[in-house]
Amino acid sequence: MPKNTTGGNKAKKGSNKEGGKSKKNKKMVDDVLDDIATNEIVLMSDTTEIVVGKVDKKLGNGAFSIWLGGDRFIRAEIIGRMSGKGGKVWIDIGNLVVVDRGDKDSAVHAHIIGVFNSKQIARLKSLETGVDERFFNGAIGAGSDDEEGGIEFDRTEEKPEGEEAEINVDAI
């Protein structure tokens, strides 16, 4: 249903407002960016528990493969407040996310606690934190959907002179 832009008695109900999940996510990511700006969180350190990563693959059941830069990958699950009605997940491949690496003793080592929007990504770029530039363009780690895949056939058979060559299916 489209937004009510004309006003009226019931214009401020329901779908015309920002939802609770998106408000909480936006506030949390803004708080993380503030901590990065004041150097309370150092992103490229191996000792920090909160890191920025890019979603590489969806693994199912709310689990994702997150690329942390270089050749570092981590498996992370979303926290409960980030799934929508009926378990709908609103994180896609290529999104920048905030990951809590958490406790090494737990069954799930990492949790996705926030997703960056376009304004927050621009702010992260301007902070110059030493984040890998590949986070901000389309290139991500191995196994991404950006790479071309498939089967390549070699069709360099010699053609007989004078007649049209047919492709021998058995030779492929």
Beta strands, then each sheet from edge to edge (+ up, - down):
strand 1: 50-60
strand 2: 63-69
strand 3: 72-78
strand 4: 96-100
strand 5: 110-115
sheet 1: 1+ 2- 3+ 5+ 4- 1+
end
